[in-house]
Every structure is written in structure tokens, then in C-alpha cells.
């Protein structure tokens, strides 16, 4: 029985057409005595530029017992954790990235950024 390489076993049954360049190593084969050097190519952040994310503007939040939530009726008021003049939280995929205020643009709600945090790791937001 012919010896099968680990790559062939890992890829068995998978459609890998068009992925030849991904696995090209510049060498004809792998030597069992010398493991191939693994090269990890870092992609620039521009790779993520077209990736859609969920941008949300959070007015305020609060934590209340479920029992209280279930007893709310139409017209009930729940006090939130922000004052009326404070900026709103801007979140990308649930991660806080800055603060903003609400504006109206052509009859639609919009936001004007008032603060953008410096320590944002943009690649983690995707």
C-alpha cells in the first residue's frame, strides 16, 4: 500500500480546487526528517475593510429584576444609568468604541462622533 502524506489525509474528501497556491511551498515535497518551516503571513488590516459590522448607538442601559420587567405596563417609566445631556455609547459588534450624539440627516437618525477611543483594536471587531 502506498504511503499517504498527512496533507493528503487531512484534505481527503474536501473540494480544494483553486487552493493550490495556498499550499505551494516552493519545494517538490516534504522530507520526513526535516519538517517544513511554517510561515505565517500577516495580512494587513485593509483585508477587513469591506467586512460588514453591526454599528449601534446605545442611549443607556440598566439592570432590573425580571419580575419588575414582567410587571411593566404601557406608560411605565424605567430610570436609566445616564443623564439626559450625556453622550450615547457607540458600539461595533457589541464592543464600545466611542461616544456620540444623535443628529437628524434627511429625516433619518444619524450620529455625530464626539469621542473615539484610542486603544481600539479594529481587527477584533470583525
N, C-alpha and C positions, 0 to 999 in steps of 0.2 A: 504494500500500500504506500502511495506517495506521501511524503511529509507535507503537511499543510502549514503555512505560516500563520502566526497569530492574527495578522491583519485579515487574512482570508477568512478565518474563523469568525472574527468579530463582524465582518461585513457580509457574512452569508445570509442570503435572503433579503438583503437591502438593495434598493434601487439607488445606485451611486453614479449613474450616468451624469457626466458633467463635473464630477468631483475629482478627476484625475490630477488636476493641478494642485489640489489641496494636499494630496498625499505624495506628490513628487518630491524626492529627496536629493536629486542630482546624482545619486548613485544607482547602480543597477539592482542592488539587493541589500539586505541586511545581513550582517555577519553575526552569528550566534555568540562568538567570543567577544565582539566589540559592539555593545549596544549603540544604536543610533543616537546622536545628540539631539535632544528635544529643543527645538527653537520655538519660543512663544513670541509671536509678533503682536505688539501692542497696536491697537487701532486708534487713530485719532478720534477725539470727541466728535468731530464732524460726521463720523459714521452714524451718530444718533440724531442728527439734526432733523430728519424727516419723520422720526418716530412720534406718533401721536401720544399725548399725555392728557390727563384729566386736570384741568385748571379750575379751582373752586375758590370762592370768596365766602369766608365764614364770618357771619355777623357776630355771633357769640355762642357760648355753649354753657351748659350747666349739668349737674348730675342730680337727679331726683329719684326717689324710690319708685319702683314700678307701680306700686299701689296708688301713689299720687298721680302718676301719669294716666292710669286707667280711670281715675275719677274726674279728669279734666272734662269740662263741658264747653260748649260754644260760648265764647266771650271770656273764658278764663284767662288769667294773666300769670305767666311764669317769669320770675325775675332771672335775668341772665347775668353772666360774670363780667360784662363790660359796661362802661358808662356810655351815654349816647354820643359823646363827642370823640370817643376813641377810634383809632383806625381799625379796620377789619383785617382779619388774617387771610393771607393768600397762601393757598396750598397747591402743590403739584403732586398728584397721586397720593394725597393724604399727608404729604410732608410739608411742614411750614417753611416757606421760602422768603416771606416778607410781609409788608403791611400795605394797605391801600385804602382809598376812599371811593365811594360809589359816585359815578357820573352817568349822565344820560347822553347817548350818542345816537342821533337819528331815531329817537323814540325807543331805543333799546338800552338796557342797563350795560354799563361798562365799568372799568376800574382804572383809577389813576394811582400808579405805584407811588407810595410815599416813603417806603423803605425796602431795600433789597439786601438781605443778609449776605455778608462777605464770605462766610465759610460754607457755601453751598457746594456740594459735590454733585455736579449736574449729571454725571453718569449713573448715579444711584437712583435718580428719579424715574428712570425708564422702567 
